[in-house]
Amino acid sequence: MTIIAAAYSIGTISGAHLNPAVSLGMWVNKRISTMDLLYYIVGQIVGGLIASFALLTVLNASGKETTNLGQNAFGDLSAFGALMVEIILTFIFVLVIMTVTSAKKGNANLAGIVIGLTLTMIHLVGIPLTGTSVNPARSLAPAIFVGGEALSQVWVFIVAPLIGGLLAALVGKYLLDTED
């Protein structure tokens, strides 16, 4: 639901780019420049760090446990299994974004709702499996603050969303004809 709020509030400024996998897809399909891609990714990582630090601060101030900041984990899956789950979930998420925001095939009025509900569905499926990343910036920050296993496994939650985002951009462009 946060994505819906972001899309309709800051979406007019930045396109609500909160996820490097989405920004990569936009860059692959030439919707943003290389410089914009770099700015977005730096901003996304900094934003993730600030958000995780804020959560850590609130938990510390309230005397709550700080071992879980929403970091991802393989759970009962192997590294390959977690990688596949995250590639597939990110692929679906980014493909929906590439399609619904397409000037050629999309619907800008409904984009925020469609994107937000898609992310909700992806979380319902992915949380029991990996905690659901589909966003490298969202996964990196908690792993840095928690350390240990989260930090040793974070590579999957960086690599998989980037692969899923790249594949979605290519499918959107070449199979679904989303690009001009």
JOFENCOR-V543200 format. One record per pair of residues at least 24 apart in sequence whose ideal C-beta (glycine too) atoms are under 7 Angstrom apart, sorted by the first residue. I is the first residue (numbers start at 0). J is the second residue. D is the distance in whole Angstrom. If there is no record, write none. Layout:
[[I & J & D] [I & J & D]]
//
This chain:
[[0 & 115 & 6] [0 & 119 & 7] [2 & 114 & 6] [2 & 115 & 4] [2 & 118 & 5] [3 & 111 & 5] [3 & 112 & 6] [3 & 115 & 3] [6 & 110 & 6] [6 & 111 & 3] [6 & 114 & 6] [6 & 115 & 7] [7 & 111 & 5] [10 & 111 & 6] [17 & 43 & 6] [18 & 43 & 7] [18 & 134 & 4] [18 & 136 & 7] [19 & 43 & 5] [19 & 135 & 5] [19 & 136 & 6] [19 & 161 & 7] [20 & 89 & 5] [20 & 93 & 6] [20 & 133 & 7] [20 & 134 & 6] [20 & 135 & 7] [20 & 160 & 4] [20 & 161 & 6] [20 & 163 & 6] [20 & 164 & 3] [21 & 93 & 6] [21 & 96 & 6] [21 & 164 & 6] [23 & 161 & 6] [23 & 164 & 5] [23 & 165 & 6] [24 & 93 & 5] [24 & 97 & 6] [24 & 164 & 4] [24 & 165 & 7] [24 & 167 & 6] [24 & 168 & 4] [27 & 165 & 6] [27 & 168 & 4] [27 & 169 & 7] [28 & 97 & 7] [28 & 168 & 5] [28 & 171 & 7] [28 & 172 & 5] [28 & 178 & 5] [43 & 136 & 4] [44 & 136 & 5] [44 & 139 & 6] [46 & 136 & 7] [47 & 136 & 4] [47 & 137 & 6] [47 & 139 & 6] [47 & 140 & 4] [48 & 140 & 5] [50 & 140 & 7] [51 & 140 & 4] [51 & 141 & 5] [51 & 144 & 5] [55 & 144 & 6] [66 & 145 & 7] [68 & 141 & 4] [68 & 144 & 6] [68 & 145 & 6] [69 & 141 & 5] [70 & 130 & 7] [70 & 141 & 4] [70 & 142 & 5] [70 & 145 & 5] [70 & 149 & 4] [71 & 129 & 5] [71 & 130 & 4] [71 & 132 & 5] [71 & 138 & 5] [71 & 152 & 7] [71 & 156 & 5] [72 & 129 & 7] [72 & 130 & 6] [72 & 148 & 7] [72 & 149 & 7] [72 & 152 & 6] [73 & 129 & 7] [73 & 152 & 6] [74 & 128 & 6] [74 & 129 & 6] [76 & 128 & 6] [76 & 129 & 7] [78 & 155 & 6] [81 & 129 & 5] [81 & 155 & 5] [82 & 155 & 5] [82 & 159 & 5] [84 & 125 & 6] [84 & 128 & 5] [84 & 129 & 5] [85 & 129 & 6] [85 & 132 & 6] [85 & 133 & 7] [85 & 155 & 6] [85 & 156 & 6] [85 & 159 & 3] [85 & 160 & 6] [85 & 163 & 7] [86 & 159 & 5] [86 & 162 & 5] [86 & 163 & 4] [87 & 163 & 7] [88 & 121 & 5] [88 & 124 & 7] [88 & 125 & 5] [88 & 131 & 7] [88 & 133 & 5] [89 & 133 & 4] [89 & 159 & 6] [89 & 160 & 4] [89 & 163 & 3] [89 & 164 & 6] [90 & 163 & 4] [90 & 166 & 5] [90 & 167 & 5] [91 & 121 & 6] [92 & 117 & 6] [92 & 118 & 6] [92 & 121 & 5] [92 & 133 & 5] [93 & 163 & 6] [93 & 164 & 4] [93 & 167 & 4] [93 & 168 & 7] [94 & 167 & 4] [94 & 170 & 6] [94 & 171 & 6] [97 & 167 & 6] [97 & 168 & 6] [97 & 171 & 4] [97 & 177 & 5] [98 & 171 & 6] [98 & 175 & 6] [98 & 177 & 6] [101 & 177 & 4] [102 & 179 & 6] [103 & 176 & 7] [103 & 177 & 6] [103 & 178 & 7] [103 & 179 & 6] [104 & 177 & 5] [132 & 156 & 4] [132 & 160 & 6] [133 & 160 & 5] [134 & 160 & 6] [135 & 160 & 5] [135 & 161 & 6]]
//
